Amino acid sequence: MVYLDTLLLYIKDSIAFIGVIVIAVGAIRSLYQLFMLVIHNKYSSNYIRLQFGNAVILGLEFMVGGDIIGSLVEPDYYNLGLLAIIVVIRTILSYFLNIELAALTPEQKHALK
């Protein structure tokens, strides 16, 4: 049973690390796109914001998955509270990202693809 707990902790850390990598890659990509916007006016600021928002939401999904696995191994109130906070943040980000997407005109939506 101890081996299973150790394995689950490694899996939790690996999944959380994937979430951090997804957010970091999204940030680097957004910085590149921002640089291209300033220099060549290649991307729109809405496009950059929405792409980065999607990367953050995806990264938080991985972190939530890791925290769910971690709460199976170490079920205490701190871990459950942390999981609840991350889920609330992810839900709020998704909600506002969907509002921004709904507010775009059809031409702007087509430009995002």
Secondary structure, DSSP 4 states (H G I P E B T S, - for coil): -HHHHHHHHHHHHHHHHHHHHHHHHHHHHHHHHHHHHHHH--S-HHHHHHHHHHHHHHHHHHHHHHHHHHHHHS--HHHHHHHHHHHHHHHHHHHHHHHHHHHS-HHHHHHH-
